[in-house]
Amino acid sequence: MDIVCLLFDEITALDAIGPYEVLSRLPGARTRFAGPREGLVRSENRALGLHVDVALEHVTSCDLLLVPGGFGARKLALDPALLAELQRLDQTTQITASVCTGALLLAAAGLLNGRKATTHWAYFEQLRALGAEPIAERYVRDGKYATAAGVSAGIDLGLALALELAGQEVAEAIQLSIEYDPTPPLAAGNPARVAPALRERLYSRSHRRDHELSAPAK
Amino acid sequence: MDIVCLLFDEITALDAIGPYEVLSRLPGARTRFAGPREGLVRSENRALGLHVDVALEHVTSCDLLLVPGGFGARKLALDPALLAELQRLDQTTQITASVCTGALLLAAAGLLNGRKATTHWAYFEQLRALGAEPIAERYVRDGKYATAAGVSAGIDLGLALALELAGQEVAEAIQLSIEYDPTPPLAAGNPARVAPALRERLYSRSHRRDHELSAPAK
């Protein structure tokens, strides 16, 4: 299982690291971190540096392509060269997956046209505008495309893919090895089950920077 | 809130990135990634490169110290210079926290002597041998020390600390922003609720490399 995970500037780090921590434990898995160019990228808040080991253009194929989200993903969704690389690599995959607003990148590349998919709850309209049919589920499978909801949902998707690819015994061993027995001290993780005021405040905050994306390039 | 997260070679990446993704969203939080020396480190399986932005010796103080685990943590628990840095920094913190076998590092530094603490389920004996009292809970608080169980438990600990430090409204907003509504497709995350054979197999595998740590240095 040859796994390629996309990294880029202004990524939401957990989008990538959640499923990485699960999928890289599959027997025989080889995980590579690829990006627009080799070298250091930084997370959404600039606090964390992550290393792109290989430029996407040098990746000839992979079995599983994993596309995380973040403000940087929304930026890259406007980059035709990057979208062309995703289209090319997608033709070699067994599974193409996204977490959070990584789905907007897949959709912008035309890969989710007419397909059921999910993304971070605050970006359903954008996903629909890019031709996909947004579904409010933890993760959605349509053909070889597997999309997860916001940020932490990538862990659940990772386990679901581990189950599919390697069977229950392996998936259970991975779950136990990362002690994934979630016990959130609060119950505010699902947008359908929180106060509308909280949801609206977060929605506005999520989109606060997105107007930069439609401004003309400097 | 000045947060310092330790990074090192052979770290379990999710141990660090789970609580980072939560805690760095606290209003006014500043997160720095520190390690034995500045530069690139790689995760336990070498697949992921993470960047240490500041050498630990150059960090004069922090409010919250976060110590992740992994095989590299078990190695560093034998490094007196690193343990001395942790002891020094701990004297400046409001909260000193660990995830997974990061607790073994805190314990080796003498910070958990006689304290209740937790760690990855496969390392309770090692934690006890280092002077702490292991407790099988998702996370444990004793004085200013907050320790989480294995790998993914750092997300739950992060939210518990966010709740404590910034109140329910902020913690709920963080939980919703990372859409933390876990829906594991399997139920094998708790060692007390899996088949003993699975637990024993994983226990052996977890400790497979640990004999290297007691071998004489080359």
Interface residues (C-beta under 8 A of the other chain):
Chain A: T12 A13 L14 I17 G18 Y20 E21 S24 R30 T31 R32 F33 L40 N45 A47 L48 G49 L50 H51 D53 C100 H120 W121 R138 A149 G150 V151 S152 A153 I155 D156 L159 A160 L163 Q168 E169 A171 E172 A173 Q175 L176 S177 I178 E179 Y180 D181 P182 T183 P184 P185 L186 A188 G189 N190 P191 V194 L198 R199 R201 L202 R205 S206
Chain B: T12 A13 L14 I17 G18 Y20 E21 S24 R30 T31 R32 F33 L40 N45 A47 L48 G49 L50 H51 D53 C100 H120 W121 R138 A149 G150 V151 S152 A153 I155 D156 L159 A160 L163 Q168 E169 A171 E172 A173 Q175 L176 S177 I178 E179 Y180 D181 P182 T183 P184 P185 L186 A188 G189 N190 P191 V194 L198 R199 R201 L202 R205 S206
